[in-house]
Amino acid sequence: MTQGRRWILAARPQGLPARSDFRLQRFTVAEPATGEVAVRVAYHTVAPGVLPKLSGETYTAMVQIGDVIPGNGVGVIEASCHPDLRIGDRVAGELAWATHVVVRPESIQRLEPATFGADVPMESAVGTLGGAGLAAYFGLLRIGQAKPGQTVLVSSASGAVGSVVGQLARIRGCRVIGIAGSAHKCTDLVNSLGFDAAIDYKTHSDLAAAIRAQAPEGVDIYFDNVGGEISDAALLNMKLFGRVVVCGQTSEYQRVVPRGLLGMKQVITRRLTLQGFVVHDFAGEFEAARRELAGWMRAGLLLHRPTIVDGIEHAVDAFVKQFEAGGGGRPLVRVG
Amino acid sequence: MTQGRRWILAARPQGLPARSDFRLQRFTVAEPATGEVAVRVAYHTVAPGVLPKLSGETYTAMVQIGDVIPGNGVGVIEASCHPDLRIGDRVAGELAWATHVVVRPESIQRLEPATFGADVPMESAVGTLGGAGLAAYFGLLRIGQAKPGQTVLVSSASGAVGSVVGQLARIRGCRVIGIAGSAHKCTDLVNSLGFDAAIDYKTHSDLAAAIRAQAPEGVDIYFDNVGGEISDAALLNMKLFGRVVVCGQTSEYQRVVPRGLLGMKQVITRRLTLQGFVVHDFAGEFEAARRELAGWMRAGLLLHRPTIVDGIEHAVDAFVKQFEAGGGGRPLVRVG
């Protein structure tokens, strides 16, 4: 009988999560039932988005006391009672903060061996080749319809989605300007990710003017991850017939009363198209998109730079730190 | 020498316009210079939108004291010094509150004899076949991409644009719901213009629920003339992948601080497309659109119902009344 370790919910977080809300538990890995597979987890995320499920603020997929904490991850199949998945297959999808997990195949996807290899590690399936990378891909290329020579502006440019948007815009032959929240992030966008310019919105009292200085002829595509004031500053710089890709509205999620978009008159006078999307709408094309993204990674045009935390015993620490001041990037736990 | 009458600006309106701000003047009609034409005005509008030009609140095309008041209209050419326009041609465009006006052809369009006739009076060129009708046509059919069987919601449905949008939606085979500001208007939309339903927004504390009651399966196309609270209520009723035609934001124009659109999260979760437009972008297709609209008028499918005011001497009275409580519809002055 294989022995594993997993994090379970010990107490519901009150407000911000505490380390004492979690407990690392040893357990005996169950055999998969018919239709199920057993996965040895290689990497798992500790995304902040799981918090409402732990604190009981959401009714959908709420985690009960004693339950294992859910999280996306990648792993290898160790036992299979499903005809389409074999021992040794690498998979990505909804796994858990655990060394081993038994799941149904609906919640995971098999990783194509041709896509993942030496230059495209399997853990990129929950990063640049995962939901964030796919949102950047379909958002910029399908919803935004980016064309060579266009000027692309992206908010939350250092984030998981934004950093890929900027790199894809460069690959597509666009000029790209990022908006981020620190001088350090802005330097990284330009020096490491190839952005043409980056604007630290925290140091500009007139963000619209700061954008204008970097895009005096206007913006063709604004990739919107945040909404609010930053989006209104972007609208004031759009070219006629420009496109706004509405991918996220993170500035709204914490508000009790939404602020929204004030500049609706710009939508008329500048003949703008604003389009929202959810990456899952493109699920049928994920494999083809991953192949193209993997090709760019192999060619060195698209960087995958996860913050790796080594050892499942550090998962909760990595989770909690994201809610603290200066929490930094999104960690990926190497179960090891 | 032909004698005419025209309204000139006697004093700048302070806030709302007063009858004493205008003076009806007799004048001798000038001969057109090379490239100009003299037009005998048959009908002219007294649109409220001219007020900022009179009160000096706008720097573009400001009317000076002693100047004739500008306004769209239709008329017949009485003298021409332009090779493309002949005596007897009917024209529509930027004329004036006057019996006669000398203009350059750039500001007017010749009315095709094949389009206008017994069932399609020339004055419809500044109504159903004018800017408002064309905005409804291109907004609903091009920007909205209306298809048979869809549900269309239109705000300011009794207005010049909205009333045509509703009728075109019915012609296109859509179900159409209007939002208007009085019980009388709502009755008229359903009984005279063929709307499937109409909602008086002033009598509903929960407008989103009122829309839901009329469109329980959701709205495919929202034709937005007003913005603000009404648009947010509409967003809460959009179907997945619905389209919002952003034609006007009248609720914003009077505000010092814009309110904007609060429900940007709906744009993502419902995968909405919001698109702004200006009718002039379609100028190259106006003639073809007018022919199609005229065909529907002849077939009795599209009503042209201007509020006619007889006699140029009543123009100022008709203008001022629109700013008073219960001002009613948009009048058209028959110069007579």
Interface residues (C-beta under 8 A of the other chain):
Chain A: G227 S231 V246 C247 G248 Q249 E252 P258 R259 G260 L261 L262 G263 M264 K265 Q266 V267 I268 T269 R270 R271 L272 T273 L274 Q275 G276 F277 V278 D281
Chain B: G227 S231 V246 C247 G248 Q249 E252 P258 R259 G260 L261 L262 G263 M264 K265 Q266 V267 I268 T269 R270 R271 L272 T273 L274 Q275 G276 F277 V278 D281
